[in-house]
Amino acid sequence: MRGNNTRLVTVLMLTAALIIMAVWSSFAEGGDPLLVLPEASFDFGYVQQHTSISHPFVLKNGGGDSLYILELKPG
Amino acid sequence: MQKKELAAGDSTIAEIIFKTGQYSGVVRKSATVKTNAQNNSRLQIIANIVKSPDSTKPLVLEPMAIELDSIRPDNPDKDWKFKVAMRNVGTEKVKAHQVCGPEGLFEIKIDEKGINPGEERFIEFEFGGEILDEMFSKSLTIQLDDSAGTRYTIPINKARRWGPTRHASK
């Protein structure tokens, strides 16, 4: 009876270890895509009325899988 | 946007264009980037929009915007230059440096010697013939070394293609 319990505990511990390793591996490889914005805000300072200004923002994939930019919209 | 699919570690540029129109004072605008990642994000721009260039202490820029369609170079086949004057109307010496500007289309030289109160220095733009057939909406942002880190953005717009039509009209 005691031997069965020991075996059960060992199996549970091994299972837990495998789950932890799988989760850790997923994080370590960065399995999901991750949008990284090195600069999320830009201050133009003084600008004249009735004109157009522009600024290039860098969008980076810091994750481990392909990142798809689905939409870029005001608001 | 150059690319809509980014492999791991890859990057792209999203150019945000803002029309100042009749806005006045400090304006904040944002854009949402939707992706297949869990962390959709926001980009934000801030601008202090003025009616009159005289209200932009400590520098007054003349002109404060460059509309290339209204400028006629003598010989469009050669490189040509255009200047923006920076006049110090404040009480302290300031230096200006470029924060962000258009890459590749033209050369920009900023006089970085420092501008004493009452003095004028220049930002020089050198355009090549390759822009004749281009249409663009770009801008140059400069920042001062004053305590506020005052910034100015000069729009540089070209709304028409000049190309052969321009040569024929001469």
gemmi code that builds the backbone of each chain (N, CA, C; Angstrom):
import gemmi

chains = {
    "A": [
        ("MET", (0.834, -1.211, 0.000), (0.000, 0.000, 0.000), (0.864, 1.254, 0.000)),
        ("ARG", (1.919, 1.166, 0.913), (2.815, 2.315, 1.020), (3.627, 2.493, -0.263)),
        ("GLY", (3.997, 1.353, -0.877), (4.733, 1.388, -2.152), (3.922, 2.028, -3.245)),
        ("ASN", (2.587, 1.742, -3.287), (1.695, 2.343, -4.293), (1.640, 3.857, -4.146)),
        ("ASN", (1.553, 4.298, -2.858), (1.505, 5.749, -2.600), (2.769, 6.444, -3.090)),
        ("THR", (3.906, 5.799, -2.803), (5.186, 6.377, -3.222), (5.244, 6.502, -4.738)),
        ("ARG", (4.751, 5.424, -5.426), (4.756, 5.429, -6.886), (3.848, 6.550, -7.429)),
        ("LEU", (2.678, 6.716, -6.778), (1.716, 7.745, -7.197), (2.319, 9.153, -7.055)),
        ("VAL", (2.981, 9.360, -5.900), (3.615, 10.665, -5.651), (4.696, 10.927, -6.686)),
        ("THR", (5.472, 9.891, -6.998), (6.547, 10.045, -7.990), (5.968, 10.415, -9.356)),
        ("VAL", (4.898, 9.702, -9.746), (4.263, 9.980, -11.044), (3.728, 11.405, -11.076)),
        ("LEU", (3.069, 11.823, -9.985), (2.524, 13.195, -9.914), (3.635, 14.232, -10.020)),
        ("MET", (4.738, 13.970, -9.320), (5.865, 14.912, -9.349), (6.470, 14.998, -10.739)),
        ("LEU", (6.590, 13.847, -11.389), (7.139, 13.832, -12.754), (6.224, 14.592, -13.714)),
        ("THR", (4.909, 14.357, -13.556), (3.931, 15.049, -14.404), (4.031, 16.563, -14.203)),
        ("ALA", (4.075, 16.961, -12.920), (4.183, 18.393, -12.615), (5.446, 18.977, -13.223)),
        ("ALA", (6.552, 18.229, -13.114), (7.830, 18.704, -13.662), (7.741, 18.879, -15.174)),
        ("LEU", (7.073, 17.911, -15.838), (6.925, 17.997, -17.295), (6.090, 19.217, -17.700)),
        ("ILE", (5.016, 19.450, -16.931), (4.159, 20.625, -17.230), (4.960, 21.917, -17.057)),
        ("ILE", (5.699, 22.003, -15.956), (6.509, 23.204, -15.694), (7.528, 23.401, -16.820)),
        ("MET", (8.179, 22.292, -17.253), (9.183, 22.400, -18.325), (8.540, 22.874, -19.625)),
        ("ALA", (7.327, 22.357, -19.913), (6.645, 22.736, -21.159), (6.305, 24.222, -21.145)),
        ("VAL", (5.775, 24.686, -20.007), (5.409, 26.104, -19.887), (6.661, 26.972, -19.996)),
        ("TRP", (7.719, 26.584, -19.296), (8.972, 27.335, -19.304), (9.546, 27.410, -20.723)),
        ("SER", (9.506, 26.263, -21.409), (10.023, 26.201, -22.775), (9.256, 27.146, -23.684)),
        ("SER", (7.932, 27.183, -23.485), (7.096, 28.065, -24.298), (7.478, 29.525, -24.092)),
        ("PHE", (7.724, 29.914, -22.819), (8.132, 31.291, -22.534), (9.520, 31.570, -23.080)),
        ("ALA", (10.433, 30.619, -22.897), (11.820, 30.819, -23.313), (11.920, 31.018, -24.815)),
        ("GLU", (11.140, 30.291, -25.586), (11.186, 30.439, -27.037), (10.355, 31.618, -27.509)),
        ("GLY", (9.584, 32.235, -26.604), (8.717, 33.338, -26.994), (7.723, 32.878, -28.025)),
        ("GLY", (7.032, 31.822, -27.758), (6.137, 31.173, -28.706), (5.103, 32.060, -29.350)),
        ("ASP", (4.591, 33.057, -28.657), (3.549, 33.919, -29.203), (4.162, 35.163, -29.842)),
        ("PRO", (3.415, 35.772, -30.799), (3.894, 37.051, -31.329), (3.751, 38.133, -30.252)),
        ("LEU", (4.614, 39.124, -30.300), (4.573, 40.195, -29.305), (4.868, 41.527, -29.996)),
        ("LEU", (3.921, 42.449, -29.933), (4.134, 43.770, -30.537), (4.965, 44.638, -29.596)),
        ("VAL", (6.101, 45.119, -30.102), (6.975, 45.981, -29.305), (7.070, 47.342, -29.993)),
        ("LEU", (6.806, 48.401, -29.246), (6.916, 49.768, -29.778), (8.062, 50.465, -29.056)),
        ("PRO", (9.235, 50.580, -29.683), (10.349, 51.254, -29.018), (10.013, 52.699, -28.644)),
        ("GLU", (9.147, 53.327, -29.458), (8.715, 54.706, -29.183), (7.199, 54.740, -29.418)),
        ("ALA", (6.431, 54.889, -28.351), (4.968, 54.851, -28.508), (4.360, 56.240, -28.597)),
        ("SER", (5.157, 57.263, -28.291), (4.627, 58.627, -28.291), (5.663, 59.574, -28.883)),
        ("PHE", (5.191, 60.568, -29.653), (6.127, 61.541, -30.225), (5.552, 62.943, -30.089)),
        ("ASP", (6.405, 63.854, -29.598), (6.004, 65.245, -29.408), (6.598, 66.088, -30.542)),
        ("PHE", (5.716, 66.679, -31.360), (6.175, 67.511, -32.477), (6.567, 68.916, -32.015)),
        ("GLY", (6.088, 69.326, -30.856), (6.331, 70.705, -30.428), (5.464, 71.667, -31.222)),
        ("TYR", (6.004, 72.860, -31.469), (5.239, 73.873, -32.217), (5.079, 73.475, -33.679)),
        ("VAL", (3.863, 73.606, -34.184), (3.574, 73.332, -35.596), (2.566, 74.365, -36.085)),
        ("GLN", (2.696, 74.734, -37.329), (1.772, 75.707, -37.896), (0.426, 75.069, -38.236)),
        ("GLN", (-0.613, 75.903, -38.216), (-1.952, 75.449, -38.636), (-1.985, 75.174, -40.138)),
        ("HIS", (-2.991, 74.441, -40.567), (-3.278, 74.200, -41.995), (-2.107, 73.576, -42.747)),
        ("THR", (-1.536, 72.562, -42.163), (-0.452, 71.856, -42.846), (-0.467, 70.384, -42.416)),
        ("SER", (0.443, 69.588, -42.975), (0.534, 68.158, -42.614), (1.896, 67.851, -42.030)),
        ("ILE", (1.894, 67.067, -40.967), (3.159, 66.624, -40.387), (3.127, 65.097, -40.296)),
        ("SER", (4.299, 64.510, -40.223), (4.322, 63.040, -40.154), (5.457, 62.567, -39.260)),
        ("HIS", (5.273, 61.359, -38.753), (6.342, 60.757, -37.948), (6.354, 59.247, -38.156)),
        ("PRO", (7.537, 58.671, -38.407), (7.619, 57.215, -38.559), (7.788, 56.518, -37.206)),
        ("PHE", (6.880, 55.607, -36.901), (6.986, 54.791, -35.681), (7.468, 53.396, -36.058)),
        ("VAL", (8.358, 52.843, -35.256), (8.849, 51.476, -35.497), (7.927, 50.487, -34.778)),
        ("LEU", (7.476, 49.466, -35.522), (6.700, 48.368, -34.929), (7.572, 47.115, -35.027)),
        ("LYS", (7.799, 46.467, -33.901), (8.696, 45.310, -33.906), (8.001, 44.079, -33.343)),
        ("ASN", (8.345, 42.933, -33.898), (7.851, 41.673, -33.350), (8.889, 41.123, -32.370)),
        ("GLY", (8.601, 41.255, -31.097), (9.527, 40.778, -30.075), (9.201, 39.380, -29.588)),
        ("GLY", (8.245, 38.722, -30.243), (7.851, 37.376, -29.835), (8.516, 36.308, -30.689)),
        ("GLY", (7.986, 35.093, -30.578), (8.621, 33.975, -31.263), (7.833, 33.463, -32.449)),
        ("ASP", (6.666, 34.051, -32.720), (5.851, 33.612, -33.857), (5.516, 34.835, -34.718)),
        ("SER", (5.031, 34.575, -35.944), (4.757, 35.685, -36.856), (3.717, 36.652, -36.290)),
        ("LEU", (3.997, 37.943, -36.479), (3.072, 38.984, -36.030), (2.375, 39.555, -37.259)),
        ("TYR", (1.069, 39.587, -37.234), (0.298, 40.144, -38.343), (-0.301, 41.475, -37.896)),
        ("ILE", (0.008, 42.526, -38.642), (-0.583, 43.824, -38.334), (-1.905, 43.892, -39.077)),
        ("LEU", (-2.985, 43.815, -38.335), (-4.297, 43.689, -38.932), (-4.907, 45.045, -39.274)),
        ("GLU", (-4.636, 46.027, -38.452), (-5.259, 47.329, -38.669), (-4.501, 48.413, -37.916)),
        ("LEU", (-4.457, 49.581, -38.528), (-3.892, 50.752, -37.861), (-4.910, 51.857, -38.061)),
        ("LYS", (-5.594, 52.223, -36.986), (-6.676, 53.200, -37.179), (-6.644, 54.278, -36.103)),
        ("PRO", (-7.140, 55.472, -36.449), (-7.151, 56.565, -35.480), (-8.010, 56.204, -34.267)),
        ("GLY", (-7.595, 56.692, -33.139), (-8.399, 56.506, -31.925), (-7.777, 55.584, -30.910)),
    ],
    "B": [
        ("MET", (2.364, 51.593, -44.542), (3.171, 50.628, -43.809), (3.897, 49.721, -44.797)),
        ("GLN", (5.190, 49.484, -44.544), (5.985, 48.689, -45.479), (5.589, 47.216, -45.474)),
        ("LYS", (5.415, 46.648, -44.274), (5.100, 45.212, -44.174), (3.954, 45.009, -43.193)),
        ("LYS", (3.127, 44.005, -43.485), (2.037, 43.714, -42.547), (2.242, 42.382, -41.835)),
        ("GLU", (3.247, 41.625, -42.281), (3.582, 40.362, -41.606), (5.029, 40.442, -41.150)),
        ("LEU", (5.229, 40.282, -39.871), (6.581, 40.377, -39.323), (6.988, 39.043, -38.703)),
        ("ALA", (8.100, 38.513, -39.198), (8.658, 37.303, -38.588), (9.241, 37.670, -37.226)),
        ("ALA", (9.568, 36.683, -36.419), (10.142, 36.945, -35.091), (11.383, 37.823, -35.230)),
        ("GLY", (11.419, 38.920, -34.480), (12.573, 39.821, -34.497), (12.535, 40.866, -35.594)),
        ("ASP", (11.589, 40.750, -36.532), (11.496, 41.668, -37.667), (10.782, 42.964, -37.240)),
        ("SER", (10.967, 44.022, -38.038), (10.284, 45.274, -37.711), (9.849, 45.998, -38.978)),
        ("THR", (8.954, 46.957, -38.813), (8.486, 47.765, -39.929), (8.217, 49.181, -39.426)),
        ("ILE", (7.892, 50.052, -40.380), (7.629, 51.447, -40.024), (6.158, 51.767, -40.297)),
        ("ALA", (5.508, 52.396, -39.339), (4.150, 52.918, -39.557), (4.255, 54.437, -39.512)),
        ("GLU", (3.967, 55.067, -40.629), (4.094, 56.525, -40.674), (2.741, 57.161, -40.363)),
        ("ILE", (2.711, 57.940, -39.321), (1.479, 58.621, -38.914), (1.502, 60.034, -39.501)),
        ("ILE", (0.472, 60.358, -40.268), (0.367, 61.700, -40.851), (-0.782, 62.425, -40.156)),
        ("PHE", (-0.510, 63.642, -39.738), (-1.528, 64.422, -39.033), (-1.722, 65.760, -39.732)),
        ("LYS", (-2.989, 66.073, -40.068), (-3.306, 67.359, -40.678), (-3.716, 68.321, -39.581)),
        ("THR", (-2.973, 69.402, -39.450), (-3.205, 70.314, -38.318), (-4.482, 71.133, -38.487)),
        ("GLY", (-4.891, 71.376, -39.734), (-6.152, 72.082, -40.003), (-6.335, 73.317, -39.141)),
        ("GLN", (-7.509, 73.435, -38.530), (-7.795, 74.618, -37.721), (-7.585, 74.367, -36.227)),
        ("TYR", (-6.971, 73.243, -35.894), (-6.671, 72.998, -34.477), (-5.823, 74.133, -33.932)),
        ("SER", (-5.929, 74.352, -32.637), (-5.125, 75.387, -31.998), (-4.760, 74.929, -30.596)),
        ("GLY", (-3.524, 75.219, -30.179), (-3.067, 74.808, -28.853), (-2.555, 73.372, -28.859)),
        ("VAL", (-2.415, 72.813, -27.662), (-1.851, 71.461, -27.542), (-2.906, 70.416, -27.926)),
        ("VAL", (-2.560, 69.599, -28.882), (-3.482, 68.572, -29.382), (-2.816, 67.207, -29.247)),
        ("ARG", (-3.584, 66.247, -28.736), (-3.091, 64.865, -28.635), (-3.958, 63.975, -29.501)),
        ("LYS", (-3.325, 63.155, -30.326), (-4.064, 62.216, -31.166), (-3.430, 60.842, -31.018)),
        ("SER", (-4.267, 59.814, -31.141), (-3.694, 58.476, -31.023), (-4.193, 57.561, -32.135)),
        ("ALA", (-3.448, 56.514, -32.348), (-3.824, 55.498, -33.335), (-3.639, 54.131, -32.688)),
        ("THR", (-4.581, 53.235, -32.944), (-4.500, 51.887, -32.364), (-3.925, 50.920, -33.386)),
        ("VAL", (-2.964, 50.122, -32.939), (-2.379, 49.092, -33.793), (-2.999, 47.764, -33.389)),
        ("LYS", (-3.795, 47.176, -34.282), (-4.396, 45.872, -33.986), (-3.568, 44.784, -34.646)),
        ("THR", (-3.242, 43.777, -33.874), (-2.423, 42.677, -34.382), (-2.993, 41.342, -33.893)),
        ("ASN", (-2.323, 40.258, -34.273), (-2.722, 38.951, -33.753), (-2.073, 38.667, -32.396)),
        ("ALA", (-1.263, 39.623, -31.906), (-0.687, 39.456, -30.571), (-1.725, 39.881, -29.539)),
        ("GLN", (-1.470, 39.496, -28.300), (-2.450, 39.830, -27.263), (-2.335, 41.280, -26.821)),
        ("ASN", (-1.189, 41.888, -27.128), (-0.976, 43.245, -26.631), (-1.138, 44.291, -27.733)),
        ("ASN", (-2.366, 44.540, -28.181), (-2.585, 45.641, -29.114), (-2.146, 46.938, -28.436)),
        ("SER", (-1.608, 47.848, -29.219), (-1.013, 49.028, -28.596), (-1.460, 50.308, -29.265)),
        ("ARG", (-1.162, 51.403, -28.589), (-1.517, 52.717, -29.100), (-0.273, 53.550, -29.374)),
        ("LEU", (-0.340, 54.302, -30.466), (0.691, 55.281, -30.782), (0.077, 56.643, -30.484)),
        ("GLN", (0.885, 57.546, -29.960), (0.341, 58.867, -29.662), (1.235, 59.966, -30.229)),
        ("ILE", (0.599, 61.006, -30.773), (1.354, 62.194, -31.181), (0.800, 63.402, -30.420)),
        ("ILE", (1.708, 64.325, -30.154), (1.340, 65.557, -29.451), (1.884, 66.722, -30.276)),
        ("ALA", (1.068, 67.754, -30.467), (1.532, 68.930, -31.205), (0.945, 70.181, -30.584)),
        ("ASN", (1.745, 71.231, -30.583), (1.272, 72.528, -30.096), (1.045, 73.403, -31.334)),
        ("ILE", (-0.203, 73.473, -31.746), (-0.511, 74.098, -33.041), (-0.740, 75.597, -32.881)),
        ("VAL", (-0.028, 76.342, -33.715), (-0.086, 77.804, -33.605), (-0.577, 78.428, -34.910)),
        ("LYS", (-1.278, 79.558, -34.751), (-1.736, 80.310, -35.926), (-0.597, 81.150, -36.476)),
        ("SER", (0.115, 81.805, -35.552), (1.131, 82.760, -35.971), (2.519, 82.293, -35.537)),
        ("PRO", (3.506, 82.307, -36.444), (4.866, 81.903, -36.080), (5.469, 82.802, -35.005)),
        ("ASP", (4.935, 84.025, -34.844), (5.493, 84.952, -33.849), (5.253, 84.491, -32.414)),
        ("SER", (4.378, 83.496, -32.240), (4.021, 83.084, -30.881), (4.811, 81.876, -30.399)),
        ("THR", (5.912, 81.587, -31.064), (6.631, 80.351, -30.738), (7.971, 80.620, -30.060)),
        ("LYS", (7.974, 81.287, -28.947), (9.228, 81.564, -28.232), (9.895, 80.273, -27.773)),
        ("PRO", (11.230, 80.215, -27.690), (12.162, 81.334, -27.914), (12.620, 81.506, -29.368)),
        ("LEU", (12.215, 80.610, -30.268), (12.606, 80.790, -31.669), (11.402, 81.150, -32.518)),
        ("VAL", (11.676, 81.926, -33.552), (10.669, 82.146, -34.584), (11.265, 81.592, -35.873)),
        ("LEU", (10.519, 80.699, -36.513), (11.000, 80.089, -37.761), (10.339, 80.777, -38.950)),
        ("GLU", (11.144, 81.047, -39.972), (10.601, 81.707, -41.149), (11.190, 81.077, -42.413)),
        ("PRO", (10.402, 80.376, -43.219), (9.003, 80.049, -43.015), (8.851, 78.904, -42.015)),
        ("MET", (7.634, 78.714, -41.529), (7.400, 77.668, -40.537), (6.943, 76.371, -41.200)),
        ("ALA", (6.679, 76.454, -42.496), (6.292, 75.262, -43.263), (6.846, 75.406, -44.673)),
        ("ILE", (7.216, 74.292, -45.282), (7.748, 74.320, -46.647), (6.773, 73.603, -47.570)),
        ("GLU", (6.182, 74.377, -48.473), (5.311, 73.799, -49.501), (6.113, 73.842, -50.790)),
        ("LEU", (6.693, 72.718, -51.170), (7.627, 72.715, -52.307), (6.955, 73.080, -53.630)),
        ("ASP", (5.648, 72.877, -53.722), (4.970, 73.217, -54.973), (4.984, 74.720, -55.242)),
        ("SER", (5.193, 75.496, -54.203), (5.195, 76.952, -54.401), (6.608, 77.509, -54.588)),
        ("ILE", (7.608, 76.620, -54.567), (8.994, 77.078, -54.738), (9.486, 76.649, -56.111)),
        ("ARG", (10.028, 77.573, -56.853), (10.492, 77.243, -58.207), (12.011, 77.361, -58.279)),
        ("PRO", (12.715, 76.253, -58.342), (14.165, 76.370, -58.487), (14.523, 76.890, -59.877)),
        ("ASP", (15.670, 77.590, -59.999), (16.100, 78.124, -61.296), (16.333, 77.001, -62.299)),
        ("ASN", (17.010, 75.959, -61.806), (17.307, 74.830, -62.700), (16.974, 73.531, -61.967)),
        ("PRO", (15.822, 72.961, -62.277), (15.408, 71.763, -61.529), (16.272, 70.538, -61.795)),
        ("ASP", (17.156, 70.618, -62.825), (18.037, 69.486, -63.101), (19.210, 69.435, -62.130)),
        ("LYS", (19.479, 70.566, -61.470), (20.588, 70.599, -60.515), (20.018, 70.556, -59.098)),
        ("ASP", (20.902, 70.195, -58.153), (20.476, 70.237, -56.759), (20.176, 71.685, -56.389)),
        ("TRP", (19.206, 71.903, -55.576), (18.886, 73.271, -55.183), (18.646, 73.342, -53.688)),
        ("LYS", (18.825, 74.550, -53.157), (18.801, 74.719, -51.703), (17.685, 75.641, -51.274)),
        ("PHE", (17.263, 75.423, -50.049), (16.219, 76.249, -49.480), (16.533, 76.435, -47.999)),
        ("LYS", (16.323, 77.654, -47.513), (16.683, 77.932, -46.119), (15.471, 78.278, -45.259)),
        ("VAL", (15.549, 77.848, -44.003), (14.575, 78.283, -42.995), (15.367, 79.045, -41.932)),
        ("ALA", (14.948, 80.262, -41.665), (15.643, 81.079, -40.668), (15.126, 80.766, -39.270)),
        ("MET", (16.077, 80.673, -38.330), (15.714, 80.491, -36.911), (16.143, 81.770, -36.181)),
        ("ARG", (15.187, 82.576, -35.767), (15.511, 83.834, -35.081), (15.234, 83.682, -33.599)),
        ("ASN", (16.242, 84.015, -32.792), (16.089, 83.890, -31.337), (15.405, 85.139, -30.789)),
        ("VAL", (14.158, 84.987, -30.361), (13.420, 86.121, -29.794), (13.351, 85.991, -28.266)),
        ("GLY", (14.119, 85.059, -27.728), (14.146, 84.856, -26.271), (15.252, 85.668, -25.627)),
        ("THR", (15.589, 85.290, -24.412), (16.589, 86.069, -23.669), (17.867, 85.271, -23.423)),
        ("GLU", (17.888, 84.003, -23.854), (19.073, 83.182, -23.628), (19.552, 82.547, -24.924)),
        ("LYS", (20.846, 82.271, -24.968), (21.405, 81.589, -26.134), (20.860, 80.160, -26.214)),
        ("VAL", (20.512, 79.722, -27.405), (20.006, 78.347, -27.556), (20.699, 77.655, -28.728)),
        ("LYS", (20.753, 76.355, -28.650), (21.266, 75.535, -29.755), (20.145, 74.617, -30.213)),
        ("ALA", (20.119, 74.350, -31.517), (19.079, 73.456, -32.053), (19.728, 72.207, -32.636)),
        ("HIS", (19.081, 71.077, -32.457), (19.547, 69.854, -33.113), (18.344, 69.079, -33.648)),
        ("GLN", (18.635, 68.241, -34.636), (17.558, 67.467, -35.264), (17.144, 66.297, -34.386)),
        ("VAL", (15.833, 66.148, -34.212), (15.290, 65.003, -33.458), (14.851, 63.922, -34.429)),
        ("CYS", (14.148, 64.357, -35.462), (13.615, 63.397, -36.426), (13.417, 64.112, -37.754)),
        ("GLY", (13.748, 63.446, -38.832), (13.577, 64.082, -40.132), (13.407, 63.060, -41.224)),
        ("PRO", (13.091, 63.537, -42.416), (12.898, 62.610, -43.528), (14.227, 62.010, -43.945)),
        ("GLU", (14.258, 60.733, -44.163), (15.499, 60.069, -44.550), (15.528, 59.898, -46.066)),
        ("GLY", (16.667, 60.239, -46.652), (16.882, 59.897, -48.056), (16.412, 60.899, -49.087)),
        ("LEU", (15.330, 61.606, -48.841), (14.788, 62.487, -49.877), (15.639, 63.728, -50.091)),
        ("PHE", (16.153, 64.306, -49.035), (16.985, 65.499, -49.163), (17.907, 65.633, -47.960)),
        ("GLU", (18.925, 66.498, -48.153), (19.895, 66.700, -47.074), (19.483, 67.884, -46.224)),
        ("ILE", (19.721, 67.772, -44.937), (19.376, 68.856, -44.019), (20.613, 69.210, -43.202)),
        ("LYS", (20.944, 70.510, -43.208), (22.061, 70.963, -42.378), (21.538, 72.010, -41.407)),
        ("ILE", (21.756, 71.760, -40.124), (21.307, 72.712, -39.102), (22.527, 73.422, -38.536)),
        ("ASP", (22.477, 74.744, -38.529), (23.561, 75.513, -37.932), (23.511, 75.296, -36.422)),
        ("GLU", (24.493, 74.560, -35.920), (24.450, 74.160, -34.500), (25.397, 74.975, -33.619)),
        ("LYS", (25.821, 76.151, -34.146), (26.771, 76.958, -33.358), (26.125, 77.554, -32.120)),
        ("GLY", (24.821, 77.668, -32.141), (24.137, 78.350, -31.047), (23.653, 79.704, -31.532)),
        ("ILE", (22.498, 80.115, -31.044), (21.889, 81.365, -31.507), (21.721, 82.294, -30.314)),
        ("ASN", (22.427, 83.427, -30.358), (22.296, 84.407, -29.279), (20.969, 85.161, -29.411)),
        ("PRO", (20.485, 85.725, -28.306), (19.250, 86.519, -28.391), (19.368, 87.586, -29.472)),
        ("GLY", (18.361, 87.687, -30.312), (18.355, 88.674, -31.392), (19.035, 88.184, -32.665)),
        ("GLU", (19.767, 87.061, -32.580), (20.491, 86.552, -33.763), (19.626, 85.608, -34.591)),
        ("GLU", (20.140, 85.346, -35.807), (19.432, 84.453, -36.717), (20.414, 83.409, -37.255)),
        ("ARG", (20.013, 82.174, -37.273), (20.791, 81.103, -37.913), (19.851, 80.366, -38.850)),
        ("PHE", (20.429, 79.406, -39.606), (19.609, 78.795, -40.658), (19.613, 77.269, -40.627)),
        ("ILE", (18.513, 76.739, -41.115), (18.432, 75.305, -41.454), (18.434, 75.272, -42.968)),
        ("GLU", (19.357, 74.501, -43.537), (19.474, 74.480, -44.994), (19.010, 73.127, -45.526)),
        ("PHE", (18.126, 73.163, -46.496), (17.616, 71.947, -47.143), (18.202, 71.886, -48.542)),
        ("GLU", (18.765, 70.761, -48.913), (19.300, 70.597, -50.267), (18.515, 69.483, -50.960)),
        ("PHE", (17.834, 69.875, -52.030), (16.980, 68.930, -52.753), (17.659, 68.495, -54.033)),
        ("GLY", (17.514, 67.242, -54.376), (18.052, 66.725, -55.634), (16.940, 66.563, -56.654)),
        ("GLY", (17.334, 66.386, -57.933), (16.349, 66.240, -58.996), (15.442, 65.036, -58.810)),
        ("GLU", (15.878, 64.071, -57.999), (15.092, 62.841, -57.826), (13.741, 63.081, -57.149)),
        ("ILE", (13.563, 64.258, -56.555), (12.264, 64.496, -55.897), (11.220, 65.051, -56.869)),
        ("LEU", (11.656, 65.360, -58.128), (10.732, 65.987, -59.080), (9.452, 65.182, -59.263)),
        ("ASP", (9.614, 63.872, -59.346), (8.440, 63.028, -59.586), (7.850, 62.444, -58.315)),
        ("GLU", (8.323, 62.932, -57.195), (7.837, 62.399, -55.915), (6.705, 63.270, -55.352)),
        ("MET", (5.810, 62.637, -54.631), (4.819, 63.362, -53.836), (5.007, 62.880, -52.399)),
        ("PHE", (5.066, 63.817, -51.474), (5.273, 63.358, -50.105), (4.774, 64.376, -49.087)),
        ("SER", (4.624, 63.883, -47.885), (4.258, 64.723, -46.748), (5.205, 64.322, -45.613)),
        ("LYS", (6.266, 65.092, -45.449), (7.291, 64.764, -44.452), (7.419, 65.912, -43.471)),
        ("SER", (8.249, 65.717, -42.470), (8.498, 66.834, -41.567), (9.838, 66.672, -40.858)),
        ("LEU", (10.349, 67.817, -40.441), (11.606, 67.860, -39.697), (11.305, 68.398, -38.304)),
        ("THR", (11.726, 67.654, -37.284), (11.538, 68.123, -35.903), (12.890, 68.468, -35.306)),
        ("ILE", (12.978, 69.686, -34.773), (14.210, 70.092, -34.083), (13.893, 70.339, -32.608)),
        ("GLN", (14.932, 70.241, -31.806), (14.763, 70.491, -30.366), (15.854, 71.437, -29.893)),
        ("LEU", (15.495, 72.326, -28.983), (16.464, 73.263, -28.416), (17.074, 72.695, -27.146)),
        ("ASP", (18.211, 73.280, -26.771), (18.870, 72.828, -25.532), (18.411, 73.659, -24.327)),
        ("ASP", (17.268, 74.344, -24.459), (16.768, 75.107, -23.306), (16.179, 74.155, -22.259)),
        ("SER", (15.840, 74.703, -21.105), (15.391, 73.834, -20.001), (14.099, 73.084, -20.346)),
        ("ALA", (13.271, 73.674, -21.217), (11.998, 73.024, -21.574), (12.175, 72.014, -22.704)),
        ("GLY", (13.338, 72.011, -23.334), (13.545, 71.128, -24.495), (12.545, 71.458, -25.598)),
        ("THR", (12.356, 72.750, -25.853), (11.338, 73.208, -26.813), (11.570, 72.602, -28.194)),
        ("ARG", (10.467, 72.143, -28.768), (10.545, 71.512, -30.099), (9.751, 72.300, -31.132)),
        ("TYR", (10.194, 72.170, -32.375), (9.508, 72.776, -33.519), (9.477, 71.732, -34.627)),
        ("THR", (8.367, 71.665, -35.329), (8.303, 70.756, -36.477), (7.984, 71.558, -37.738)),
        ("ILE", (8.828, 71.366, -38.748), (8.643, 72.051, -40.026), (8.090, 71.041, -41.027)),
        ("PRO", (6.853, 71.235, -41.464), (6.308, 70.329, -42.479), (6.984, 70.584, -43.822)),
        ("ILE", (7.225, 69.525, -44.578), (7.808, 69.642, -45.916), (6.897, 68.831, -46.838)),
        ("ASN", (6.080, 69.541, -47.575), (5.072, 68.858, -48.387), (5.256, 69.121, -49.870)),
        ("LYS", (4.979, 68.097, -50.651), (4.982, 68.232, -52.115), (3.777, 67.433, -52.603)),
        ("ALA", (2.779, 68.156, -53.098), (1.504, 67.518, -53.433), (1.370, 67.180, -54.906)),
        ("ARG", (2.322, 67.660, -55.721), (2.228, 67.401, -57.162), (3.505, 66.781, -57.690)),
        ("ARG", (3.333, 66.022, -58.761), (4.515, 65.514, -59.476), (4.889, 66.569, -60.500)),
        ("TRP", (6.151, 66.979, -60.492), (6.567, 68.018, -61.441), (6.970, 67.382, -62.771)),
        ("GLY", (7.960, 66.540, -62.705), (8.430, 65.754, -63.851), (8.507, 66.509, -65.158)),
        ("PRO", (8.142, 65.880, -66.288), (8.278, 66.475, -67.608), (7.426, 67.737, -67.766)),
        ("THR", (6.255, 67.749, -67.140), (5.366, 68.904, -67.250), (6.068, 70.162, -66.779)),
        ("ARG", (6.819, 70.002, -65.697), (7.526, 71.140, -65.135), (8.580, 71.656, -66.113)),
        ("HIS", (9.342, 70.742, -66.726), (10.383, 71.153, -67.684), (9.733, 71.833, -68.884)),
        ("ALA", (8.634, 71.292, -69.366), (7.979, 71.825, -70.563), (7.444, 73.229, -70.319)),
        ("SER", (7.062, 73.502, -69.072), (6.465, 74.802, -68.777), (7.505, 75.910, -68.684)),
        ("LYS", (8.760, 75.529, -68.652), (9.806, 76.560, -68.506), (10.122, 77.247, -69.816)),
    ],
}
model = gemmi.Model(1)
for chain_id, residues in chains.items():
    chain = gemmi.Chain(chain_id)
    for i, (resn, *xyz) in enumerate(residues, 1):
        res = gemmi.Residue()
        res.name, res.seqid = resn, gemmi.SeqId(i, " ")
        for name, pos in zip(("N", "CA", "C"), xyz):
            atom = gemmi.Atom()
            atom.name, atom.element = name, gemmi.Element(name[0])
            atom.pos, atom.b_iso = gemmi.Position(*pos), 0.0
            res.add_atom(atom)
        chain.add_residue(res)
    model.add_chain(chain)
structure = gemmi.Structure()
structure.add_model(model)
structure.setup_entities()
